[in-house]
């Protein structure tokens, strides 16, 4: 670690990937969420499978899974991990689609970036599939909601009232 305490900077100030080889593999899980804000007419079209490009949520689910598995190819200092499971789920609200991605592994480092990347790409796929119906969409509130495992243990995001999130969208 450098004098500045930056884990991804070597003593000469160069970026490097942290060496995790001395760590023991353990079960790790991360949960990320975001929303795609859109017109109510657009959510209705998604819910009734009336978007002209096809099955929006099916395409977004596959995209999220693929993205989670390819995170190390996209984020320069992420370790390639053997991803054990990826779950991508959706909630359709009046004017949004909620995206939730959970990633699990047994490895030497966590899967927070894989969950966040999968969630973001699933949301971007929803945008892409629906843009001809609604160009005003906004991808919002991408955040890690939970991580389990590793040296730091369990962490859960508190909601705006300070209560720990319950795991639902």
C-alpha positions as CSV (number, residue, x, y, z in Angstrom):
1,X,0.0,0.0,0.0
2,X,1.2,3.5,-0.7
3,X,2.0,6.2,1.9
4,X,-1.3,7.8,1.1
5,X,-3.2,4.6,2.1
6,X,-4.6,4.1,-1.4
7,X,-4.9,0.3,-2.0
8,X,-4.7,0.5,-5.8
9,X,-1.7,2.8,-6.0
10,X,1.8,1.3,-5.6
11,X,4.7,3.2,-3.8
12,X,5.7,4.8,-7.1
13,X,2.2,6.2,-7.6
14,X,1.2,3.7,-10.3
15,X,-2.2,2.0,-10.5
16,X,-2.1,-1.7,-9.7
17,X,-4.5,-4.5,-8.9
18,X,-4.4,-5.5,-5.3
19,X,-2.9,-9.0,-4.6
20,X,-5.6,-11.2,-3.2
21,X,-3.8,-14.5,-3.6
22,X,-2.9,-14.8,0.1
23,X,-6.7,-14.5,1.1
24,X,-8.8,-17.6,1.6
25,X,-11.8,-18.0,-0.7
26,X,-15.1,-17.5,1.1
27,X,-18.8,-17.1,0.2
28,X,-19.6,-13.6,-0.9
29,X,-22.8,-11.9,-2.1
30,X,-23.8,-8.4,-3.2
31,X,-27.1,-6.8,-4.0
32,X,-27.4,-3.7,-6.2
33,X,-30.5,-1.7,-7.2
34,X,-31.5,1.1,-9.5
35,X,-34.6,2.5,-11.3
36,X,-35.4,3.4,-14.8
37,X,-37.8,6.3,-14.5
38,X,-40.3,6.6,-17.5
39,X,-43.7,7.7,-18.5
40,X,-46.6,5.7,-17.1
41,X,-47.5,4.8,-20.7
42,X,-44.1,3.2,-21.2
43,X,-44.4,1.1,-18.0
44,X,-47.8,-0.1,-19.3
45,X,-46.3,-1.1,-22.6
46,X,-43.5,-3.0,-20.9
47,X,-46.0,-4.8,-18.6
48,X,-48.2,-5.8,-21.5
49,X,-45.2,-6.8,-23.7
50,X,-46.2,-4.1,-26.2
51,X,-42.7,-2.6,-26.8
52,X,-41.9,-3.1,-30.5
53,X,-38.4,-4.3,-29.9
54,X,-39.7,-7.3,-28.0
55,X,-39.4,-8.8,-24.5
56,X,-37.8,-5.9,-22.6
57,X,-37.3,-7.6,-19.3
58,X,-36.1,-10.8,-20.8
59,X,-33.4,-9.0,-22.8
60,X,-32.5,-6.9,-19.7
61,X,-32.2,-9.9,-17.5
62,X,-29.8,-11.6,-20.0
63,X,-27.8,-8.4,-20.4
64,X,-27.5,-8.0,-16.6
65,X,-26.2,-11.5,-16.2
66,X,-23.7,-11.2,-19.0
67,X,-22.5,-7.8,-17.7
68,X,-22.0,-9.2,-14.2
69,X,-19.8,-12.0,-15.6
70,X,-17.8,-9.6,-17.7
71,X,-17.1,-6.9,-15.1
72,X,-13.4,-7.4,-15.0
73,X,-13.3,-6.7,-18.7
74,X,-15.0,-3.3,-18.1
75,X,-13.6,-2.0,-14.8
76,X,-9.8,-1.9,-15.0
77,X,-8.7,-2.9,-11.5
78,X,-11.4,-5.5,-10.8
79,X,-10.3,-9.1,-10.4
80,X,-11.8,-11.7,-12.7
81,X,-14.0,-13.8,-10.5
82,X,-15.7,-17.2,-10.9
83,X,-19.3,-15.9,-10.6
84,X,-21.4,-18.6,-9.1
85,X,-24.9,-17.0,-9.5
86,X,-26.5,-13.9,-10.9
87,X,-30.1,-13.0,-10.2
88,X,-31.7,-10.1,-12.0
89,X,-35.3,-9.1,-11.0
90,X,-37.6,-6.3,-11.9
91,X,-40.5,-4.4,-10.2
92,X,-42.8,-2.4,-12.4
93,X,-44.2,0.8,-10.8
94,X,-46.4,3.5,-12.1
95,X,-43.6,5.5,-13.6
96,X,-40.5,3.3,-13.2
97,X,-39.0,-0.1,-13.5
98,X,-36.9,-1.2,-10.5
99,X,-33.9,-3.3,-11.2
100,X,-32.3,-5.5,-8.6
101,X,-29.2,-7.6,-9.2
102,X,-27.7,-10.1,-6.8
103,X,-24.4,-11.8,-7.5
104,X,-22.8,-14.7,-5.5
105,X,-19.4,-16.3,-5.6
106,X,-16.9,-18.3,-3.5
107,X,-13.7,-16.4,-4.1
108,X,-11.0,-14.1,-2.5
109,X,-12.7,-10.8,-3.2
110,X,-16.2,-9.4,-3.2
111,X,-18.8,-9.1,-6.0
112,X,-20.0,-5.6,-5.3
113,X,-18.8,-4.3,-8.7
114,X,-20.3,-7.3,-10.5
115,X,-23.7,-6.6,-8.9
116,X,-23.5,-2.8,-9.7
117,X,-22.4,-3.5,-13.3
118,X,-25.1,-6.1,-13.9
119,X,-27.7,-3.7,-12.5
120,X,-26.5,-0.8,-14.6
121,X,-26.4,-2.8,-17.9
122,X,-29.8,-4.3,-17.2
123,X,-31.2,-0.7,-16.8
124,X,-29.4,0.5,-19.9
125,X,-30.9,-2.4,-21.8
126,X,-34.4,-1.3,-20.7
127,X,-33.6,2.2,-21.9
128,X,-32.4,0.8,-25.2
129,X,-35.5,-1.4,-25.7
130,X,-37.9,1.4,-24.8
131,X,-36.2,4.5,-26.3
132,X,-38.5,4.6,-29.3
133,X,-41.5,4.9,-27.0
134,X,-40.0,7.2,-24.5
135,X,-36.7,9.2,-24.9
136,X,-37.3,11.0,-21.6
137,X,-36.3,8.0,-19.5
138,X,-33.7,8.4,-16.7
139,X,-31.6,5.7,-15.1
140,X,-31.5,6.7,-11.4
141,X,-30.3,5.7,-7.9
142,X,-27.8,3.0,-8.8
143,X,-26.5,1.8,-5.4
144,X,-25.1,-1.1,-3.5
145,X,-27.7,-2.2,-1.0
146,X,-26.0,-5.2,0.6
147,X,-22.7,-7.1,0.7
148,X,-22.1,-10.2,2.6
149,X,-18.8,-12.0,3.3
150,X,-15.1,-11.2,3.3
151,X,-13.1,-9.6,6.1
152,X,-15.5,-6.7,6.6
153,X,-18.5,-9.0,7.0
154,X,-22.0,-7.9,6.3
155,X,-23.1,-4.3,5.3
156,X,-26.6,-3.1,4.5
157,X,-27.7,0.3,3.3
158,X,-30.0,2.2,5.6
159,X,-33.1,3.8,4.1
160,X,-33.8,7.5,4.4
161,X,-35.1,7.0,8.0
162,X,-32.0,5.2,9.1
163,X,-33.6,1.8,9.1
164,X,-31.7,-1.1,7.5
165,X,-33.2,-2.0,4.1
166,X,-35.4,-5.1,4.1
167,X,-34.2,-6.5,0.8
168,X,-37.3,-5.7,-1.4
169,X,-37.3,-3.2,-4.2
